[in-house]
Amino acid sequence: MTRTLLLVLHITGVAAWLGANLVQLALTPRFAKAPDAVAAAWTRQTIWMGERYYNIAGGLIATTGVLLVLESDWSWGSGFIWVGAAVVTIGGVLGVFHFGPQANTRAAALEAGDTAVANRALGRILPAAVLDTALVLTAVLAMVDKWAS
């Protein structure tokens, strides 16, 4: 029962991260075409997500991942475990050092009416968001296929 509950929580964390990424990838270009005040408000909400929501999802994934290894027959030497750990780590680093600063730059530029700076920031955010999403999907594949277990 403990393993099942941990696995459900682990999958929930991944679904939260991946789902939020997909929603942002779908909506951000639409909001970018809106008036600056609307685009800035959306960007401020993505900043909140980066500071709160993704931390909860990532923490849930990391905590349940460690507990799943401890509660199961899986080994710390299994490749799929390290793929997952790497993706959570890369996601956190991207959030702190890329998404957060770029989103703050974008929001401030939109609020100041500086469309050129706002668009440059968006041009840096979207490719990294696609990369982050691809990494999450790679981790899902690694987990499902149990790479190097």
C-alpha positions in Angstrom: 0.0 0.0 0.0 2.8 2.5 0.9 4.5 1.9 -2.5 1.2 2.4 -4.3 0.5 5.7 -2.5 4.0 6.9 -3.1 3.7 6.0 -6.8 0.4 7.8 -7.1 1.9 10.9 -5.4 5.0 10.7 -7.6 2.9 10.5 -10.8 0.7 13.4 -9.5 3.8 15.6 -9.1 5.0 14.8 -12.6 1.5 15.4 -14.0 1.4 18.8 -12.2 4.8 19.8 -13.7 4.1 18.5 -17.2 0.6 19.9 -17.3 1.7 23.3 -16.2 4.4 23.3 -18.8 1.9 22.4 -21.6 -0.6 25.0 -20.5 2.1 27.7 -20.4 3.4 26.6 -23.8 -0.1 26.8 -25.2 -1.2 30.1 -23.6 2.0 32.2 -23.4 2.1 32.9 -27.2 -1.6 33.9 -27.0 -1.1 36.3 -24.1 2.0 37.7 -25.9 -0.4 39.1 -28.5 -2.6 40.7 -25.9 -2.3 44.3 -24.6 0.9 44.8 -22.6 -1.0 45.0 -19.3 -2.7 41.6 -19.9 0.6 40.0 -21.0 2.3 41.4 -17.9 -0.4 40.0 -15.7 0.0 36.6 -17.3 3.8 36.8 -16.9 3.4 37.7 -13.2 1.3 34.6 -12.7 4.0 32.5 -14.4 6.5 34.0 -12.0 4.3 32.9 -9.1 4.1 29.4 -10.6 7.9 29.3 -10.7 8.3 30.5 -7.2 5.6 28.4 -5.6 3.8 25.8 -7.8 6.8 24.2 -9.4 8.6 24.1 -6.1 5.8 22.0 -4.7 5.6 19.8 -7.7 9.4 19.3 -7.8 9.5 18.7 -4.1 6.7 16.1 -4.3 8.5 14.4 -7.2 11.9 14.3 -5.4 10.6 13.2 -2.0 8.4 10.5 -3.4 11.1 9.4 -5.8 13.6 8.9 -2.9 11.0 7.1 -0.8 10.0 4.9 -3.7 13.7 3.7 -4.1 13.9 3.1 -0.3 10.5 1.2 -0.3 11.1 -0.9 -3.4 13.5 -3.3 -5.0 14.8 -0.6 -7.2 18.5 0.3 -6.8 20.2 3.7 -6.7 22.3 2.3 -9.5 19.3 2.2 -11.9 19.7 4.6 -14.8 16.1 5.6 -14.8 16.4 6.9 -11.2 19.3 9.1 -12.1 17.5 10.4 -15.3 14.6 11.5 -13.0 17.0 13.0 -10.5 18.8 14.9 -13.2 15.6 16.2 -14.7 14.3 17.5 -11.3 17.7 19.2 -10.7 17.9 20.7 -14.2 14.3 21.9 -13.9 15.1 23.6 -10.6 18.3 25.2 -12.0 16.4 26.4 -15.1 13.7 27.9 -12.8 16.1 29.8 -10.6 18.7 30.9 -13.1 16.7 31.2 -16.3 12.9 31.3 -16.1 12.7 33.5 -13.1 15.1 36.2 -14.3 13.7 36.2 -17.8 10.1 36.3 -16.6 10.9 39.2 -14.3 12.7 41.0 -17.1 9.7 40.4 -19.4 7.1 41.6 -16.8 9.0 44.7 -16.0 9.5 45.5 -19.7 5.8 45.0 -20.4 4.9 47.2 -17.5 7.3 49.9 -18.8 6.0 49.6 -22.4 9.3 48.3 -23.7 8.1 45.7 -26.2 11.5 45.0 -27.6 13.0 43.9 -24.3 9.8 42.0 -23.5 9.9 40.1 -26.8 13.6 39.3 -26.3 12.9 37.8 -22.9 10.0 35.8 -24.4 12.3 34.6 -27.1 14.6 33.2 -24.4 11.8 31.7 -22.3 9.9 29.7 -24.9 12.8 27.5 -26.2 13.9 26.8 -22.7 10.3 25.8 -21.8 10.3 23.4 -24.8 13.6 21.9 -23.6 12.3 21.6 -20.0 9.1 19.8 -21.3 11.2 17.5 -23.5 13.4 16.6 -20.5 10.3 15.8 -18.4 9.0 13.6 -21.2 12.4 11.9 -21.4 12.2 11.2 -17.7 8.7 9.7 -18.0 10.0 7.5 -20.8 13.0 6.4 -18.7 10.7 5.6 -15.8 8.1 3.7 -17.8 10.8 1.7 -19.7 13.0 1.3 -16.6 16.2 2.4 -18.4 19.3 0.6 -17.1 17.5 -1.1 -14.2 
